[in-house]
Amino acid sequence: MFTPSGPTFRELAVQALSSTEHGYDLLAPKFDETPFRTSERLLDEVVHAVRPLGPFSSGLDVCCGTGAGVGVLSKLCEDQVTGVDFSAGMLAEARRSAETRPGGPAVNWVRADARALPFERAFDLAVSFGAFGHFLPRERPLLFAEVHKALRPGGRFVFPVPAPPRIGSRLYWTLWGFDVAMRVRNLLWRPSFVMYYRTFRLPDVLADLRRAGFSVELLPMQDLGRLPDGRPRCRLVVARRA
């Protein structure tokens, strides 16, 4: 939910009519007061699921936003952690937030487009939270290839994927309606703001990861529960650079 100190409707409207980058520059100071921020429970579950796969020396948070993933990596990596994002505003908030967390590995912040990462064989672990809707399906192979390049051999790229909502449910129609509204907005207004919820389909994502050179496994996140049909509510994608 939005908190009382979160963005106003007018501020959200201005953001939505901006480019993706500038929109997040505007939203950054209040982003953590919105429901768009990844929940602490999910972040903690990722730490719990990934820790047995280590140890890890260095980590990369892809599209780090205000730094939620950097917090995860700081609990998993021993030497250094890097957050990368193309929004200067989000990086500024992430840096401010990181200064309040004592101890842990060294943290670096890099402004860059995730489709052109300035790293090569630099990290043991990469994570990403809540950012994939900002990439069109045709851009995903390049994104995954860039993460693959940034990892050392044997390095892992991990991210959670919630189960899709039941067809016909309120959430299903909410996400469907949001995506339709964004497509109409981008058809009628420039610059475009890329954010879609229904384009990140797991079978397509797994195929793109394998084409980028990853071997892939799915880990059920047991503590987040299961749906009535028995499927896990959320799974962790673990893509390993061979």
TAVEN-V142799 format. One line per field, one symbol per residue. ss: DSSP state (H for helix, E for strand, L for the rest). phi: phi as a letter, one per 30 degrees, with the letter a starting at -180 (. if undefined). burial: I if it has 9 or more other C-alpha atoms within 8 Angstrom, else O. A space follows every 50 residues. Layout:
ss=???
phi=???
burial=???
This chain:
ss=LLLLLLLLHHHHHHHHLLLHHHHHHHHHHHHHHLLLLLLHHHHHHHHHHH HLLLLEEEEEEELLLLLHHHHHHHHHEEEEEEEEELLHHHHHHHHHHHLL LLLLLEEEEEELLHHHLLLLLLEEEEELLLLHHHLLHHHHHHHHHHHHHH EEEEEEEEEEEELLLLLLLHHHHHHHHHHHHHHHHHHHLLLLLLLLLLLL LHHHHHHHHHHLLEEEEEEELHHHLELLLLLELEEEEEEEEL
phi=.ddecdddddddddddccdeddededdedcedccddddddddedddeddd eddddbcbbbcdhdhdjddddddddccccabbcbaccddddddddddddd cdiiddccbbcadddbddbbhcbcbbbabicdddbdedddededdddedd ddeidbcbadbdddddejdddeddddddddddddeddcbbddbcabcccc deedddddddddjccbbccdceddibdedjdddabcdcccdd
burial=OIOOOIIOOOIIOIIIIIIIIIIIIIIIIIIIIIOOIIOOOIIIIIIOII IOOOOIIIIIIIIIIIIIIIIIIIOIIIOIIIIIIIIIIIIIIIIOIIOO OOOOIOOOIOIIIIOOIOOOIIIIIIIIIOOOIOIIOOIIIOIIIIIIII IIOIIIIIIIIOIOOOOOOOOIIOIIOIIOOIOOIIOOOOOIIIIIIIOI OOOOIIOIIIOIIIIIOOOOIOOIIIOOOOOIIIIIIIIIIO
